[in-house]
Amino acid sequence: MPITPEYDPQNLFFRCVEDCSEAIMFTDTQDRLIYVNPAWQSIYGYTREEAIGQSPRILHSGHHPKSFYEEMWDAIRNPEIAHWKGEVINRAKDGTIVPVLLTITPFKSPSGETHGYMGIALDVSSRKELEAKVAQQDRLASIGLLASGLAHEVGTPLGVIRGRAEFLLMQASEQLLRKNLEVIVSQIDRISKLIQSLLRISRGTTTPRLEEVQLAAVIDDVMALVAQNLRADNVAAIVEIPEGLRAFGDFNRLQQVFLNLLMNSVYAIRKAIRDGRKEPHRLAIEASRRGRKIAIEVRDTGCGISPEDLNKIFKPFFTTKDVGEGTGLGLAIVAQLLHEMKGEISVESTQNQGTAFTILLDPIDPAPSDPTQVP
């Protein structure tokens, strides 16, 4: 049976490579790209014209030391091994981090001479995101167990101390002694509140439980956990939550959302201080009715976010923090948690001035109707 053009081996293999869903690239022996398939272009964001002639080093993300690549190429060039397979964290053209499972093998002439190298990359971003979420849930579960034990082990002696202090307070007549005992009682109450905040924030549910949530209670618990960070950096905290303002949401998930945002603000302010902006800094949380929604704004005077990064900060694994200081998952998880609660989040930022995140939630009661508006 004669071989038709579509089944010609050369044409068949080319079509297989072109149509493969995995990213495939070929380089010559001088470390220059000579071919990339459409999947490679889609994953990394470079056109074929932009890539050809470049070194694959354009994909380096800075996550791997020089020794990592040296060991990789030692294995590939070793005749007894002649390949390398492992996980690599690359960076796309737009700065997005792309973790891949990469295989590199040499391709040779019929005489056995190496003409170049072929790399096949499987994008494992979704798997990594899932693994990170599972790991995070495991950490939260561990914190929950720790908090439960802590609440019991610390709460019991605190209760005894408070009881004795109150007894002495009832017996004390000297003003200075009474004042000192009142300080002891207030500090015990402060520790107890911190423990209860940790206990509540570590408890989680597998599905969101949408119910009436007092926003002030959510913010109070989270502020109790970050207050020490703010005091350490002399950051003024401004909290303006109207009394009785309620929204539909999941209490624990909202705590996780605001804890993440506040810790990001603390990081941004500290970076601004390190960069020389030592003027008085502040962190503000304000809530109000906005049309038919409840709007909660978290504003800081930190380092800000560059315009080119603003549209990427909610993507998994994207981070502007230094290596080892952030996973790039925090804001992605915040966006997902709010989506599960039918909420929204947006961001505005100016470099070297600060950042404002705005969260929109459904109110418990509908917004007052405006007779001037057309339904």
Legacy VTK file of the C-alpha trace (Angstrom):
# vtk DataFile Version 3.0
C-alpha trace
ASCII
DATASET POLYDATA
POINTS 375 float
0.000 0.000 0.000
1.565 3.320 -1.043
2.179 5.989 1.586
-0.140 8.976 1.043
1.159 12.481 1.801
-0.799 12.786 5.061
0.779 9.555 6.323
4.281 10.351 5.207
6.386 9.793 8.357
8.010 13.217 8.190
4.680 15.006 7.790
2.984 12.743 10.367
5.561 13.421 13.058
5.474 17.153 12.339
1.694 17.222 12.738
1.962 15.278 15.999
4.433 17.797 17.421
2.465 20.807 16.171
-0.828 19.515 17.582
0.553 18.177 20.875
-1.042 19.710 23.974
2.319 19.730 25.772
4.831 22.511 25.171
7.643 21.306 22.868
10.809 23.170 21.960
13.966 22.323 20.017
17.351 23.992 20.465
20.553 23.661 18.524
23.886 22.848 20.143
24.537 26.577 20.630
21.576 26.886 23.039
19.362 28.696 20.525
15.686 27.917 20.029
15.040 26.616 16.516
11.417 25.484 16.945
8.525 25.893 19.418
5.072 24.397 18.965
1.759 26.281 19.483
1.303 24.834 22.983
4.701 26.252 24.009
3.679 29.663 22.666
0.359 29.493 24.527
1.905 28.531 27.887
4.767 31.035 27.834
3.213 33.888 25.862
6.007 34.302 23.298
5.242 34.140 19.587
7.310 31.833 17.442
9.015 34.851 15.861
9.954 36.206 19.299
11.315 32.852 20.476
13.345 31.582 17.532
17.019 32.454 17.976
16.616 33.167 21.688
18.060 31.046 24.491
15.637 29.018 26.643
17.083 31.080 29.480
14.357 33.637 28.691
12.145 31.298 30.714
14.346 31.299 33.819
12.395 32.507 36.847
15.192 32.884 39.387
13.751 30.084 41.523
16.625 27.716 40.737
20.345 28.234 41.475
22.981 27.947 38.783
23.970 24.508 40.130
20.455 23.202 39.309
20.960 23.810 35.589
24.549 22.558 35.688
23.421 19.217 37.134
20.627 19.063 34.555
23.022 19.413 31.631
25.586 17.057 33.179
22.902 14.335 33.074
21.815 15.168 29.519
25.355 15.111 28.167
26.296 11.950 30.045
26.116 9.128 27.432
24.993 6.670 30.117
22.000 8.858 31.073
21.392 11.082 28.026
18.241 12.735 29.344
16.829 14.765 32.231
13.357 14.789 33.767
12.147 16.899 36.654
10.116 19.865 37.825
11.161 23.353 36.763
9.617 26.678 37.722
9.671 28.851 34.615
8.441 32.384 33.997
6.191 33.397 31.090
6.621 36.572 29.060
4.116 38.474 31.239
5.902 37.443 34.454
3.506 34.663 35.400
5.194 31.763 37.177
4.710 28.476 35.276
5.687 25.246 37.068
6.267 22.437 34.568
7.336 18.814 34.466
10.150 18.983 31.905
11.881 16.250 29.913
14.988 17.062 27.836
16.637 14.639 25.439
19.198 15.133 22.646
18.210 14.496 19.027
20.867 13.031 16.757
21.803 12.512 13.119
21.706 8.997 11.619
25.436 8.793 12.362
24.830 9.474 16.070
26.032 13.066 16.183
24.056 15.333 18.510
22.363 18.083 16.507
20.415 19.661 19.350
17.975 19.036 22.179
14.241 18.566 22.528
12.309 19.703 25.604
8.752 18.586 26.395
7.008 20.459 29.223
3.786 19.538 30.993
2.172 22.539 32.713
1.428 21.473 36.309
0.094 24.819 37.577
-3.341 23.378 38.385
-1.845 20.417 40.221
0.489 22.662 42.189
-2.384 24.954 43.110
-4.432 21.994 44.321
-1.492 20.598 46.305
-0.914 23.985 47.902
-4.586 24.307 48.858
-4.554 20.830 50.382
-1.377 21.676 52.282
-2.918 24.916 53.472
-6.031 23.130 54.689
-3.809 20.640 56.487
-1.908 23.490 58.151
-5.157 25.170 59.159
-6.384 21.880 60.636
-3.138 21.569 62.596
-3.504 25.141 63.823
-7.050 24.313 64.846
-5.875 21.398 66.964
-3.104 23.545 68.425
-5.526 26.369 69.191
-7.960 23.992 70.863
-5.237 22.639 73.110
-3.886 26.120 73.709
-7.311 27.429 74.684
-7.602 24.697 77.315
-4.019 24.648 78.594
-3.694 28.427 78.820
-7.319 29.272 79.483
-7.561 27.261 82.702
-4.634 28.921 84.536
-5.724 32.300 83.195
-9.140 31.715 84.713
-7.556 30.910 88.076
-5.347 34.019 87.929
-8.308 36.197 86.985
-10.396 34.781 89.792
-7.695 35.463 92.369
-7.138 38.970 90.999
-10.860 39.729 91.224
-10.960 38.391 94.800
-8.032 40.627 95.779
-9.686 43.510 93.959
-12.779 43.144 96.116
-10.615 43.145 99.271
-8.272 45.961 98.270
-8.806 49.436 99.604
-5.581 51.158 98.570
-6.023 53.041 95.288
-2.637 52.046 93.788
-3.229 48.384 94.609
-6.690 48.476 93.034
-5.292 50.120 89.919
-2.610 47.440 89.510
-5.133 44.646 90.013
-7.407 46.193 87.389
-4.460 46.221 84.953
-3.850 42.514 85.672
-7.515 41.661 85.010
-7.612 43.698 81.774
-4.430 42.041 80.463
-5.797 38.589 81.272
-8.940 39.473 79.312
-6.756 40.626 76.440
-4.880 37.296 76.354
-8.150 35.371 76.541
-9.565 37.350 73.617
-6.432 36.667 71.553
-6.700 32.920 72.226
-10.376 32.889 71.280
-9.610 34.814 68.082
-6.962 32.262 67.120
-9.367 29.445 67.915
-12.179 30.894 65.817
-9.990 31.818 62.854
-8.428 28.338 62.662
-11.763 26.552 62.509
-12.809 25.917 58.956
-15.564 24.250 56.984
-15.368 22.411 53.687
-18.226 24.444 52.182
-19.144 28.057 52.875
-21.948 28.607 55.326
-23.635 31.804 54.205
-25.361 33.470 57.097
-25.675 36.787 58.877
-22.228 38.056 59.818
-21.457 41.035 62.032
-18.563 42.645 60.174
-17.232 44.385 63.275
-16.821 41.002 65.006
-14.836 39.634 62.055
-12.503 42.632 61.955
-12.058 42.684 65.750
-10.821 39.090 65.764
-8.386 39.673 62.908
-7.091 42.958 64.317
-6.343 41.181 67.601
-3.959 38.907 65.678
-2.120 41.622 63.735
-2.129 44.382 66.343
1.366 43.493 67.590
2.765 43.712 64.043
1.262 47.178 63.643
2.573 48.389 66.997
6.057 47.057 66.223
6.224 49.241 63.099
4.419 52.209 64.670
1.561 51.899 62.170
-1.673 53.706 63.001
-4.724 51.442 62.707
-8.005 53.061 61.663
-11.132 50.897 61.865
-14.480 52.392 60.894
-17.211 49.746 60.807
-20.718 51.115 61.445
-22.298 49.447 64.447
-24.685 46.691 63.458
-23.511 46.514 59.813
-24.180 42.971 58.653
-23.571 41.011 55.468
-24.126 37.552 54.046
-20.943 35.519 54.356
-19.043 32.753 56.087
-17.526 34.053 59.332
-14.389 31.873 59.210
-13.757 32.494 55.525
-14.103 36.240 55.968
-11.579 36.083 58.797
-9.140 34.294 56.489
-9.761 36.887 53.745
-9.091 39.867 56.003
-6.148 38.225 57.773
-4.488 37.694 54.393
-5.156 41.272 53.270
-3.928 42.783 56.535
-0.743 40.709 56.561
-0.097 41.798 52.966
-0.515 45.403 54.098
1.937 44.846 56.958
4.464 43.437 54.460
3.930 46.364 52.053
4.387 48.956 54.812
7.536 47.245 56.078
8.932 47.226 52.549
8.162 50.930 52.203
10.015 51.572 55.472
13.000 49.512 54.270
12.981 51.547 51.039
13.343 54.757 53.040
9.732 55.942 53.457
9.747 56.351 57.222
6.905 58.872 57.438
3.941 57.910 59.657
2.167 54.934 58.100
-1.414 53.840 58.541
-3.685 50.915 57.823
-7.384 51.676 57.456
-10.414 49.392 57.306
-13.689 51.104 56.446
-17.103 49.631 55.668
-20.207 51.302 54.228
-23.288 50.744 52.137
-22.559 51.148 48.426
-25.723 50.906 46.380
-27.091 47.409 46.882
-23.829 46.079 48.335
-21.725 46.286 51.481
-18.268 47.664 50.638
-15.279 47.010 52.911
-12.084 48.808 51.979
-8.613 47.888 53.256
-6.109 50.687 52.574
-2.434 50.979 53.436
0.423 53.396 52.837
2.822 50.659 51.771
5.063 50.183 48.752
2.189 49.815 46.297
1.886 47.595 43.222
3.238 48.386 39.766
0.659 48.898 36.963
1.914 45.868 35.034
1.385 43.625 38.081
-2.088 44.832 39.039
-3.947 42.550 36.614
-1.951 39.501 37.741
-2.029 39.626 41.537
-5.053 37.320 41.834
-3.459 34.642 39.649
-2.125 31.525 41.423
1.649 31.518 42.030
2.107 35.156 41.049
3.875 37.130 43.765
5.850 40.349 44.015
7.439 39.250 47.285
11.020 38.074 47.511
11.744 34.361 47.052
10.857 32.521 50.251
8.531 35.264 51.517
5.412 34.396 49.554
3.837 31.476 47.693
1.754 33.558 45.304
-1.395 31.804 46.530
-2.716 34.189 49.190
-4.682 36.578 46.979
-5.762 33.791 44.632
-7.310 32.007 47.610
-8.868 35.289 48.820
-10.545 35.725 45.425
-11.754 32.108 45.463
-13.144 32.377 49.003
-15.048 35.534 48.097
-16.356 33.910 44.921
-17.719 31.056 47.056
-19.528 33.674 49.171
-20.853 35.440 46.044
-18.590 38.378 46.836
-16.201 40.434 44.717
-12.779 41.995 45.201
-10.980 44.757 43.314
-7.732 46.630 43.822
-6.300 50.081 43.197
-2.676 50.928 43.847
-0.021 53.545 43.253
3.627 52.656 43.613
5.322 54.268 46.630
1.965 55.524 47.899
-0.156 52.554 48.870
-2.844 50.049 47.955
-6.605 49.774 48.475
-8.535 46.508 48.239
-12.331 46.778 48.050
-14.585 43.852 48.914
-18.266 43.812 47.965
-20.719 41.570 49.829
-24.471 41.184 49.810
-26.194 42.956 52.712
-28.640 41.240 55.053
-31.341 43.772 54.262
-31.817 45.216 50.765
-30.574 48.721 50.083
-33.220 51.417 50.335
-34.906 51.879 46.974
-34.183 55.064 45.099
-37.340 56.353 43.382
-35.169 58.356 40.952
-33.575 55.209 39.535
-35.173 53.266 36.706
-35.485 49.557 37.568
LINES 1 376
375 0 1 2 3 4 5 6 7 8 9 10 11 12 13 14 15 16 17 18 19 20 21 22 23 24 25 26 27 28 29 30 31 32 33 34 35 36 37 38 39 40 41 42 43 44 45 46 47 48 49 50 51 52 53 54 55 56 57 58 59 60 61 62 63 64 65 66 67 68 69 70 71 72 73 74 75 76 77 78 79 80 81 82 83 84 85 86 87 88 89 90 91 92 93 94 95 96 97 98 99 100 101 102 103 104 105 106 107 108 109 110 111 112 113 114 115 116 117 118 119 120 121 122 123 124 125 126 127 128 129 130 131 132 133 134 135 136 137 138 139 140 141 142 143 144 145 146 147 148 149 150 151 152 153 154 155 156 157 158 159 160 161 162 163 164 165 166 167 168 169 170 171 172 173 174 175 176 177 178 179 180 181 182 183 184 185 186 187 188 189 190 191 192 193 194 195 196 197 198 199 200 201 202 203 204 205 206 207 208 209 210 211 212 213 214 215 216 217 218 219 220 221 222 223 224 225 226 227 228 229 230 231 232 233 234 235 236 237 238 239 240 241 242 243 244 245 246 247 248 249 250 251 252 253 254 255 256 257 258 259 260 261 262 263 264 265 266 267 268 269 270 271 272 273 274 275 276 277 278 279 280 281 282 283 284 285 286 287 288 289 290 291 292 293 294 295 296 297 298 299 300 301 302 303 304 305 306 307 308 309 310 311 312 313 314 315 316 317 318 319 320 321 322 323 324 325 326 327 328 329 330 331 332 333 334 335 336 337 338 339 340 341 342 343 344 345 346 347 348 349 350 351 352 353 354 355 356 357 358 359 360 361 362 363 364 365 366 367 368 369 370 371 372 373 374
